[in-house]
Amino acid sequence: ATVRFDSNGNGGMRRVSLRVNGSTSIGGMQVTGSTTSPVRIQATRALVLNAGDYVETLAYQSSSQPLVQATLDEFLAIYLTRS
Protein backbone atom coordinates (compact mmCIF):
# COMPACT_ATOMS: atom_id res chain seq x y z
CA ALA A 1 0.00 0.00 0.00
CA THR A 2 1.26 3.48 -0.82
CA VAL A 3 -0.14 6.45 1.14
CA ARG A 4 0.57 10.12 0.41
CA PHE A 5 0.41 12.59 3.31
CA ASP A 6 0.21 16.32 2.65
CA SER A 7 2.70 18.53 4.45
CA ASN A 8 1.76 20.88 7.27
CA GLY A 9 3.51 23.45 9.45
CA ASN A 10 4.43 21.05 12.26
CA GLY A 11 5.99 17.96 10.64
CA GLY A 12 5.38 15.26 13.23
CA MET A 13 5.34 11.57 12.34
CA ARG A 14 3.56 9.67 9.55
CA ARG A 15 2.82 5.94 9.72
CA VAL A 16 1.22 3.37 7.43
CA SER A 17 0.28 0.03 8.98
CA LEU A 18 -1.19 -3.16 7.57
CA ARG A 19 -3.66 -5.24 9.54
CA VAL A 20 -5.32 -8.61 8.89
CA ASN A 21 -8.94 -9.30 9.87
CA GLY A 22 -9.27 -6.11 11.87
CA SER A 23 -6.91 -7.06 14.68
CA THR A 24 -3.56 -8.61 13.73
CA SER A 25 -0.90 -6.01 12.92
CA ILE A 26 1.42 -7.32 10.22
CA GLY A 27 3.87 -4.45 9.94
CA GLY A 28 4.19 -1.13 8.23
CA MET A 29 6.47 1.88 7.85
CA GLN A 30 6.99 5.09 9.83
CA VAL A 31 8.82 8.30 8.82
CA THR A 32 9.19 11.89 9.97
CA GLY A 33 6.68 14.24 8.33
CA SER A 34 7.66 17.23 6.21
CA THR A 35 6.72 20.85 6.75
CA THR A 36 7.29 21.71 3.07
CA SER A 37 6.42 18.78 0.79
CA PRO A 38 4.16 15.70 0.71
CA VAL A 39 5.47 12.40 2.12
CA ARG A 40 4.79 9.06 0.43
CA ILE A 41 5.08 5.86 2.47
CA GLN A 42 4.98 2.37 1.02
CA ALA A 43 4.26 -0.63 3.25
CA THR A 44 4.56 -4.13 1.77
CA ARG A 45 4.21 -7.63 3.11
CA ALA A 46 3.99 -11.16 1.70
CA LEU A 47 1.21 -13.10 3.42
CA VAL A 48 -0.53 -16.43 3.45
CA LEU A 49 -4.25 -15.74 3.83
CA ASN A 50 -7.23 -18.03 4.24
CA ALA A 51 -10.58 -17.73 2.50
CA GLY A 52 -12.49 -14.84 4.11
CA ASP A 53 -9.38 -13.05 5.44
CA TYR A 54 -9.01 -9.34 4.62
CA VAL A 55 -6.20 -6.79 4.80
CA GLU A 56 -6.63 -3.16 5.90
CA THR A 57 -4.34 -0.18 5.35
CA LEU A 58 -4.21 2.27 8.28
CA ALA A 59 -2.72 5.78 8.09
CA TYR A 60 -1.72 7.86 11.12
CA GLN A 61 -0.06 11.24 11.67
CA SER A 62 1.05 12.93 14.88
CA SER A 63 1.74 16.53 13.91
CA SER A 64 -0.92 17.95 16.29
CA GLN A 65 -2.26 19.89 13.31
CA PRO A 66 -4.81 18.63 10.80
CA LEU A 67 -3.62 17.55 7.36
CA VAL A 68 -5.44 18.70 4.26
CA GLN A 69 -5.27 15.19 2.88
CA ALA A 70 -3.88 11.68 3.35
CA THR A 71 -4.54 9.59 0.24
CA LEU A 72 -4.23 5.89 -0.49
CA ASP A 73 -2.38 6.16 -3.82
CA GLU A 74 -2.03 2.45 -4.51
CA PHE A 75 -3.00 -0.94 -3.13
CA LEU A 76 -1.87 -4.08 -4.93
CA ALA A 77 -2.75 -7.68 -4.11
CA ILE A 78 -1.44 -10.63 -6.09
CA TYR A 79 -3.07 -14.02 -5.67
CA LEU A 80 -0.79 -17.04 -6.03
CA THR A 81 -1.69 -20.71 -5.72
CA ARG A 82 0.16 -23.99 -5.66
CA SER A 83 -0.90 -26.93 -7.77
Salt bridges, closest charged atoms under 4 A:
ASP6 OD1 - ARG4 NH1 3.32
GLU56 OE1 - ARG19 NE 3.06
ASP73 OD2 - ARG4 NE 3.73
ASP73 OD2 - ARG40 NE 3.20
